[in-house]
Amino acid sequence: MEFITLRNGVRMPILGYGVYQIPQDICERCVLDALQVGYRSLDTAQSYFNEEQVGSAIEKSGIPREEIFLTTKVWIEHYGYEQAKASVLESMEKLRTDYLDLVLLHQPFADYYGSYRALEDLYEAGKLRSIGISNFYPDRMVDIASLARIRPLVNQIEVHPLHQQAEAKQWLDKYGIQMEAWAPFGEGRGGLFTNPALTQIGAKYGKTAAQVMLRWHIQRGIAVIPKSTHIERMRENLEVFDFALTREDMAAVAALDQRQIAFFSHQDPAMVEWFVKMVEERKKQHDCAKEQKSW
Ligand SMILES: NC(=O)c1ccc[n+]([C@@H]2O[C@H](COP(=O)([O-])OP(=O)(O)OC[C@H]3O[C@@H](n4cnc5c(N)ncnc54)[C@H](OP(=O)(O)O)[C@@H]3O)[C@@H](O)[C@H]2O)c1
């Protein structure tokens, strides 16, 4: 495993395991498999509703807590100083830990300054080893990086061969903020797992298109957190440290850039409207479920 040293000296594995969209009933098994094949960095979030399963897998694995780099993210419903602080403490309880290696603000909407201040205070209190942001595009990133008391250490954003984020990377490098790629395979959209350029490069090294994508990110200095529910793919995705892409290979992958998001544009007002509605709907459902529970 290779490590990245964040601006505050904390070492973070460059490759970790993401658990977005892993249902609760299989999440513990998946995380146990991931730990067993060698992952030592896990990426979850309050909004994935699987922190408890991640926590129980860590406990069951018997791996010392300090050997695992554990990340979670504060969801927008918990934004605001007091709520964000309480939500991080609740995440820690679910994850069965008394500290976290990295906590990110999940989205650049609503009261992210108040929420970030909660992260700063928890960081200074020694509860969080590092803090950062997610989905903050250069405009929002420069804003918080310039005005917050503690500059974020990591920004986790959508990055894959079809959306390479070269400009965002330059801005992050300028501020010393580590780029972390979510959906490092673009979830396979646009046929990335069978892309001819990627498979041809892989064939030279006996590697798959997936492995070429991860290697390409790593050689750009970007942290990756691929998700798979299959143990053989978990292994495949870890086996990317025994080969290197040439300058020509890197250029061939760079040529795939479509400079277009494959998922959700945080800068498109219509998408932001959709997002706000989705959050309101989720909150209603959540409140309703809570009410039913208390009957
Ligand atoms: N901060 C954010 O807003 C945000 C947003 C999205 C994601 N994330 C984080 O980033 C992590 C990764 O992103 P993601 O899960 O959206 O997408 P991804 O890692 O790009 O792709 C996951 C998909 O690829 C498949 N896959 C994995 N390895 C493969 C392989 N070697 N060959 C073929 N198919 C393979 C998986 O299928 P199987 O599972 O069936 O193997 C799954 O369908 C998430 O789990 C989460 O932790 C963060």
PDBQT file of the ligand as one rigid body, heavy atoms in Angstrom, charges set to zero:
ROOT
HETATM    1  N1  LIG A 301     -18.704  12.130  -1.449  1.00  0.00    +0.000 N 
HETATM    2  C1  LIG A 301     -19.652  11.767  -2.271  1.00  0.00    +0.000 C 
HETATM    3  O1  LIG A 301     -20.597  12.549  -2.574  1.00  0.00    +0.000 OA
HETATM    4  C2  LIG A 301     -19.619  10.398  -2.861  1.00  0.00    +0.000 A 
HETATM    5  C3  LIG A 301     -20.465  10.073  -3.938  1.00  0.00    +0.000 A 
HETATM    6  C4  LIG A 301     -20.377   8.782  -4.466  1.00  0.00    +0.000 A 
HETATM    7  C5  LIG A 301     -19.461   7.864  -3.944  1.00  0.00    +0.000 A 
HETATM    8  N2  LIG A 301     -18.673   8.210  -2.881  1.00  0.00    +0.000 N 
HETATM    9  C6  LIG A 301     -17.683   7.255  -2.300  1.00  0.00    +0.000 C 
HETATM   10  O2  LIG A 301     -16.888   6.721  -3.355  1.00  0.00    +0.000 OA
HETATM   11  C7  LIG A 301     -16.970   5.299  -3.332  1.00  0.00    +0.000 C 
HETATM   12  C8  LIG A 301     -16.830   4.735  -4.733  1.00  0.00    +0.000 C 
HETATM   13  O3  LIG A 301     -17.790   5.276  -5.610  1.00  0.00    +0.000 OA
HETATM   14  P1  LIG A 301     -19.002   4.452  -6.216  1.00  0.00    +0.000 P 
HETATM   15  O4  LIG A 301     -19.284   3.310  -5.339  1.00  0.00    +0.000 OA
HETATM   16  O5  LIG A 301     -20.095   5.379  -6.505  1.00  0.00    +0.000 OA
HETATM   17  O6  LIG A 301     -18.473   3.971  -7.646  1.00  0.00    +0.000 OA
HETATM   18  P2  LIG A 301     -17.201   3.176  -8.251  1.00  0.00    +0.000 P 
HETATM   19  O7  LIG A 301     -16.291   2.712  -7.155  1.00  0.00    +0.000 OA
HETATM   20  O8  LIG A 301     -16.641   3.994  -9.354  1.00  0.00    +0.000 OA
HETATM   21  O9  LIG A 301     -17.909   1.946  -8.934  1.00  0.00    +0.000 OA
HETATM   22  C9  LIG A 301     -18.564   0.938  -8.216  1.00  0.00    +0.000 C 
HETATM   23  C10 LIG A 301     -19.165  -0.016  -9.235  1.00  0.00    +0.000 C 
HETATM   24  O10 LIG A 301     -18.148  -0.685  -9.961  1.00  0.00    +0.000 OA
HETATM   25  C11 LIG A 301     -18.290  -2.101  -9.853  1.00  0.00    +0.000 C 
HETATM   26  N3  LIG A 301     -16.918  -2.649  -9.749  1.00  0.00    +0.000 N 
HETATM   27  C12 LIG A 301     -16.045  -2.458  -8.753  1.00  0.00    +0.000 A 
HETATM   28  N4  LIG A 301     -14.867  -3.038  -9.038  1.00  0.00    +0.000 NA
HETATM   29  C13 LIG A 301     -15.003  -3.606 -10.259  1.00  0.00    +0.000 A 
HETATM   30  C14 LIG A 301     -14.128  -4.341 -11.081  1.00  0.00    +0.000 A 
HETATM   31  N5  LIG A 301     -12.862  -4.592 -10.721  1.00  0.00    +0.000 N 
HETATM   32  N6  LIG A 301     -14.596  -4.772 -12.282  1.00  0.00    +0.000 NA
HETATM   33  C15 LIG A 301     -15.869  -4.517 -12.667  1.00  0.00    +0.000 A 
HETATM   34  N7  LIG A 301     -16.748  -3.829 -11.915  1.00  0.00    +0.000 NA
HETATM   35  C16 LIG A 301     -16.311  -3.369 -10.719  1.00  0.00    +0.000 A 
HETATM   36  C17 LIG A 301     -19.109  -2.323  -8.614  1.00  0.00    +0.000 C 
HETATM   37  O11 LIG A 301     -19.892  -3.482  -8.755  1.00  0.00    +0.000 OA
HETATM   38  P3  LIG A 301     -20.003  -4.616  -7.608  1.00  0.00    +0.000 P 
HETATM   39  O12 LIG A 301     -20.223  -3.916  -6.293  1.00  0.00    +0.000 OA
HETATM   40  O13 LIG A 301     -21.177  -5.415  -8.062  1.00  0.00    +0.000 OA
HETATM   41  O14 LIG A 301     -18.713  -5.369  -7.654  1.00  0.00    +0.000 OA
HETATM   42  C18 LIG A 301     -20.025  -1.080  -8.610  1.00  0.00    +0.000 C 
HETATM   43  O15 LIG A 301     -21.127  -1.286  -9.468  1.00  0.00    +0.000 OA
HETATM   44  C19 LIG A 301     -18.360   5.053  -2.712  1.00  0.00    +0.000 C 
HETATM   45  O16 LIG A 301     -18.545   3.732  -2.287  1.00  0.00    +0.000 OA
HETATM   46  C20 LIG A 301     -18.356   6.075  -1.602  1.00  0.00    +0.000 C 
HETATM   47  O17 LIG A 301     -17.597   5.617  -0.513  1.00  0.00    +0.000 OA
HETATM   48  C21 LIG A 301     -18.736   9.461  -2.349  1.00  0.00    +0.000 A 
ENDROOT
TORSDOF 0
